[in-house]
Amino acid sequence: MRLDKYLKATRLIKRRTVANEACDVGKVTVNGKEARASYEVKVGDIIEISMGSRPLKVKVLNVSEYATKDNASDNYSVIED
């Protein structure tokens, strides 16, 4: 699944267009490297989002096309620094 679609499906970023723009300006990294919106997300990837006052770092646990509001957070785990 594309990175921008994953961020939207898991509700890490509210809209896909915002996720796409965040990737374009370098606010999203995967495994320590700036990632484009077209990056194919895989289980085990570490995604870091630098929007707002503090960055969010998550590990991908599952890649599913659709996630409901209740189970969206089952697709990732937050990594504390």
C-alpha positions in Angstrom: 0.0 0.0 0.0 1.2 3.5 -0.8 2.5 5.6 2.1 0.0 8.4 1.8 -2.9 5.9 1.7 -1.5 4.0 4.7 -1.2 7.3 6.7 -4.8 8.1 5.9 -6.2 4.6 6.5 -4.6 4.3 9.9 -5.7 7.8 10.8 -2.2 9.0 11.5 -2.9 11.9 9.2 -6.5 13.0 8.6 -6.6 13.4 4.8 -4.7 11.7 2.0 -3.9 15.0 0.3 -2.3 16.3 3.6 -0.3 13.1 3.8 0.8 13.5 0.2 1.9 17.1 0.8 3.7 16.1 4.0 5.7 13.5 2.1 6.5 16.1 -0.7 8.0 18.6 1.8 10.1 15.9 3.7 8.0 15.8 6.9 7.7 12.0 6.7 10.6 9.5 6.9 10.6 5.7 6.6 13.5 3.8 8.2 15.4 7.1 8.5 15.1 8.2 4.9 12.8 10.8 3.4 10.0 8.9 1.7 7.8 9.8 -1.2 4.0 9.3 -1.1 4.3 6.4 -3.5 6.6 4.4 -1.2 5.2 0.9 -0.6 4.7 0.4 3.1 5.8 -3.0 4.5 5.4 -4.7 7.9 8.3 -3.7 10.1 8.9 -0.2 8.6 9.5 2.6 11.0 7.6 5.8 10.0 8.4 9.1 11.6 6.0 12.1 11.0 7.4 15.6 11.9 4.3 17.7 11.9 3.3 19.8 14.8 5.2 20.4 18.0 6.6 16.9 18.5 7.4 14.1 16.0 5.5 10.8 16.0 7.4 7.6 15.5 5.5 4.3 14.7 6.3 0.8 13.7 4.1 -0.8 11.1 2.5 -4.0 12.4 -0.1 -4.6 9.7 -1.0 -3.3 6.3 -4.7 -3.5 5.5 -6.7 -1.6 2.9 -9.4 -0.6 5.2 -9.4 0.2 8.9 -12.3 1.3 11.0 -12.1 4.0 13.6 -11.9 1.3 16.4 -9.2 -0.9 14.9 -7.0 1.7 13.0 -4.4 1.8 15.8 -4.0 -2.0 15.6 -2.0 -1.5 12.4 0.9 0.3 14.1 2.6 0.7 17.5 3.9 4.0 18.8 7.7 4.0 19.6 8.7 6.1 22.5 12.1 7.9 22.3 
